[in-house]
Amino acid sequence: MAFSRGPKEPVPEVETNVWSCTSDDCQGWMRESFSFNEEPSCPLCESTMEREVRVLPEVK
């Protein structure tokens, strides 16, 4: 079996809706499509979260 060490195909980046933690002490965030709650709390610190848009690698 051979493995290629050549350049990998770049993953396209797209604007993605995310939930972002509102706590200044926390960097928590999650993709909106991976959230089970309408208004989730942060899974790391349990603070409230707010919607924002980030440019992230596309997940298919």
C-alpha angles and dihedrals in degrees: 000000000000126000121205117229092187124114114300121233108265116248110236115243120220137182105266131190110235140173111236126196114249094210115106089215096055133069095193121142139150137193111264090230090059094053120102096193129070090229108014127197119228111279090214104046104003093237120142118276132215132205121255138156122245132178104241138162110279116258115206 
